[in-house]
């Protein structure tokens, strides 16, 4: 699932986008891959975690309000409450199955006829910073075998980058994925994130050769390059 991406407008490359330390952003994310069963089927969970310099209430608000979601992620329509259905513009939709402000929410992630599950939890690190942990669980499939955890992980990591950019520059335009992907910084970010997810897969017990091959395919996809590049 190549998904959950954010957007950076091209004119940012003339200004503040170049001030982002992408190596720092890659290093700010903790990554983990877990094998499990979901609804009686073999599944994999991709887990991302990072700290933001804002309060837990503000972080919750940025993640869950229609007015703020387009500033860093994408427009989201629907009934954003427990039991409601949502639709991300140009991406997935689903149902909100758990909601406990400002600590956690869970939802189904439905796209292209497939259903997976997203769980988000927030914890205050101190009064002025909070940790976001996102877990995306999907049934094991041929797509996983080909691309590994980076297929989902890199997309969400772009989302976390967009959120970091938003908190650092609340009035700045959001990150445009296509414009970003065309830059050398964007390609390096995609390759770096993909490599980290390949390493996370190896740590979770995946064979090194197949995990790194899947990571290379994911990096090529996000960077818009052939695998051999």
C-alpha positions as CSV (number, residue, x, y, z in Angstrom):
1,X,0.0,0.0,0.0
2,X,1.8,3.1,-1.3
3,X,-0.3,5.5,0.7
4,X,-0.7,8.0,3.5
5,X,1.4,10.7,1.8
6,X,1.5,14.4,2.4
7,X,2.0,17.3,0.1
8,X,4.8,20.1,-0.3
9,X,4.1,23.0,-2.7
10,X,6.9,23.4,-5.3
11,X,7.6,27.0,-4.4
12,X,8.9,25.8,-1.0
13,X,12.0,24.6,-2.7
14,X,12.9,28.3,-3.1
15,X,12.5,28.9,0.6
16,X,11.9,27.2,3.9
17,X,11.7,23.5,2.7
18,X,15.4,23.5,2.2
19,X,15.8,24.4,5.8
20,X,14.4,21.0,6.8
21,X,17.2,18.6,8.1
22,X,16.0,15.4,6.4
23,X,18.6,13.3,8.1
24,X,17.4,14.5,11.4
25,X,13.8,13.8,10.4
26,X,14.7,10.2,9.4
27,X,16.5,9.8,12.8
28,X,13.6,11.1,14.7
29,X,11.4,8.1,13.8
30,X,11.5,4.8,15.6
31,X,10.4,1.9,13.4
32,X,9.3,-1.6,14.2
33,X,7.8,-4.6,12.3
34,X,5.7,-7.2,14.1
35,X,4.3,-10.5,12.9
36,X,0.9,-11.4,14.2
37,X,-2.5,-12.8,13.4
38,X,-5.5,-10.6,12.6
39,X,-9.0,-12.1,12.1
40,X,-7.5,-15.6,11.9
41,X,-5.0,-14.7,9.1
42,X,-1.2,-14.0,9.1
43,X,-0.6,-10.3,9.3
44,X,2.2,-7.7,9.7
45,X,2.2,-4.5,11.8
46,X,4.3,-1.5,10.8
47,X,4.9,0.7,13.8
48,X,6.2,4.3,13.7
49,X,6.8,6.5,16.7
50,X,8.2,10.0,17.2
51,X,8.0,13.0,19.5
52,X,6.6,16.4,18.6
53,X,7.3,19.6,20.5
54,X,3.7,20.4,21.3
55,X,1.2,19.5,24.0
56,X,-0.8,16.2,23.8
57,X,-4.0,18.2,23.4
58,X,-2.6,20.2,20.5
59,X,-1.3,17.0,18.8
60,X,-4.6,15.4,19.2
61,X,-6.3,18.4,17.7
62,X,-4.0,18.5,14.7
63,X,-4.7,14.8,14.0
64,X,-8.4,14.8,14.3
65,X,-9.9,18.1,13.2
66,X,-11.1,18.8,9.6
67,X,-9.7,22.3,9.7
68,X,-6.1,21.3,10.5
69,X,-5.8,18.0,8.7
70,X,-5.4,19.6,5.2
71,X,-2.5,21.7,6.5
72,X,-0.2,18.8,6.9
73,X,-2.0,15.6,5.6
74,X,-5.0,15.9,3.2
75,X,-8.7,17.0,3.4
76,X,-10.7,14.4,5.3
77,X,-14.5,14.3,5.1
78,X,-17.1,12.4,7.1
79,X,-18.3,12.0,10.7
80,X,-15.0,12.2,12.7
81,X,-16.2,10.5,15.8
82,X,-16.6,7.0,17.3
83,X,-18.7,4.9,14.9
84,X,-18.4,7.5,12.1
85,X,-17.1,6.9,8.6
86,X,-14.3,9.1,7.1
87,X,-12.8,9.6,3.6
88,X,-9.4,10.9,2.9
89,X,-9.4,12.9,-0.3
90,X,-7.8,10.7,-3.0
91,X,-6.9,8.0,-0.6
92,X,-8.5,5.6,1.9
93,X,-11.8,5.7,3.8
94,X,-13.1,3.6,6.6
95,X,-14.8,3.5,10.0
96,X,-13.6,4.9,13.3
97,X,-13.8,2.0,15.7
98,X,-12.2,3.5,18.8
99,X,-11.8,7.0,20.1
100,X,-10.5,8.1,23.5
101,X,-9.5,11.8,23.4
102,X,-6.7,12.8,23.7
103,X,-5.1,9.4,24.0
104,X,-5.9,7.1,21.1
105,X,-8.1,6.3,18.2
106,X,-8.4,3.3,15.8
107,X,-9.9,3.0,12.4
108,X,-10.3,0.7,9.4
109,X,-8.2,1.7,6.4
110,X,-10.2,0.7,3.3
111,X,-8.7,1.1,-0.2
112,X,-8.8,-0.7,-3.5
113,X,-11.0,-3.4,-2.0
114,X,-8.6,-4.2,0.8
115,X,-9.1,-3.6,4.5
116,X,-6.3,-2.9,7.0
117,X,-6.3,-1.3,10.4
118,X,-4.7,1.8,11.9
119,X,-4.2,2.5,15.6
120,X,-2.9,5.8,16.8
121,X,-1.8,6.5,20.4
122,X,-0.5,9.7,22.1
123,X,1.5,10.0,25.3
124,X,2.7,13.2,26.9
125,X,6.5,13.1,27.3
126,X,6.4,16.3,29.4
127,X,4.0,19.3,29.5
128,X,5.4,20.6,26.1
129,X,6.0,17.5,24.1
130,X,4.1,14.4,23.1
131,X,4.8,11.1,21.4
132,X,2.7,9.8,18.5
133,X,2.8,6.1,17.9
134,X,1.0,4.8,14.7
135,X,0.5,1.1,14.0
136,X,-0.8,0.0,10.6
137,X,-1.7,-3.7,10.5
138,X,-2.4,-5.6,7.2
139,X,-2.9,-9.2,6.3
140,X,0.2,-10.8,4.8
141,X,0.0,-10.6,1.0
142,X,2.0,-10.8,-2.3
143,X,2.3,-7.0,-2.0
144,X,4.1,-7.4,1.3
145,X,6.4,-10.1,-0.2
146,X,7.3,-7.7,-3.0
147,X,7.7,-4.4,-1.2
148,X,8.0,-5.2,2.6
149,X,7.1,-2.8,5.4
150,X,8.4,0.2,3.5
151,X,5.4,0.2,1.2
152,X,3.3,1.4,4.1
153,X,6.0,2.7,6.4
154,X,7.5,5.3,3.9
155,X,4.1,6.7,3.2
156,X,3.3,7.2,6.8
157,X,6.8,8.5,7.4
158,X,6.1,11.2,4.9
159,X,3.0,12.0,6.9
160,X,5.0,12.4,10.1
161,X,7.5,14.6,8.2
162,X,4.5,16.8,7.0
163,X,3.3,17.0,10.6
164,X,6.7,18.0,11.9
165,X,7.0,20.7,9.1
166,X,3.5,22.0,10.1
167,X,4.4,22.3,13.8
168,X,7.7,24.0,13.0
169,X,6.0,26.4,10.4
170,X,2.3,26.6,11.1
171,X,1.7,29.2,8.4
172,X,3.9,27.5,5.7
173,X,2.3,25.6,2.8
174,X,2.1,21.8,3.3
175,X,4.6,19.4,1.7
176,X,3.7,18.4,-1.8
177,X,4.7,14.8,-2.3
178,X,5.1,14.9,-6.1
179,X,7.2,18.1,-6.0
180,X,9.3,16.7,-3.1
181,X,9.8,13.3,-4.7
182,X,11.3,15.0,-7.8
183,X,14.1,16.7,-5.8
184,X,17.4,15.1,-4.8
185,X,16.3,15.6,-1.1
186,X,13.1,13.8,-1.7
187,X,14.8,10.9,-3.4
188,X,17.3,10.7,-0.6
189,X,14.6,10.7,2.0
190,X,12.7,7.9,0.2
191,X,15.8,5.8,-0.1
192,X,16.8,6.5,3.5
193,X,13.4,5.6,4.9
194,X,13.2,2.5,2.7
195,X,16.5,1.3,4.0
196,X,15.5,1.8,7.6
197,X,12.3,-0.2,7.0
198,X,14.4,-3.0,5.4
199,X,16.6,-3.1,8.5
200,X,13.4,-3.2,10.7
201,X,12.2,-6.2,8.7
202,X,15.5,-8.0,9.2
203,X,15.3,-7.2,13.0
204,X,11.8,-8.8,12.9
205,X,13.1,-12.0,11.5
206,X,12.8,-11.5,7.7
207,X,15.7,-12.9,5.6
208,X,18.3,-10.2,5.0
209,X,18.5,-10.6,1.2
210,X,14.7,-10.6,0.6
211,X,14.1,-7.7,3.0
212,X,16.8,-5.5,1.4
213,X,15.5,-6.4,-2.1
214,X,12.0,-5.4,-1.1
215,X,13.4,-2.2,0.4
216,X,15.1,-1.4,-2.9
217,X,11.9,-1.9,-4.8
218,X,10.1,0.5,-2.4
219,X,12.8,3.1,-2.7
220,X,12.6,2.9,-6.5
221,X,8.9,3.4,-6.4
222,X,8.9,6.4,-4.1
223,X,11.9,8.0,-5.8
224,X,10.4,7.5,-9.3
225,X,13.4,5.5,-10.4
226,X,14.1,2.1,-11.9
227,X,15.2,-0.5,-9.4
228,X,18.7,-0.6,-10.9
229,X,19.2,3.1,-10.4
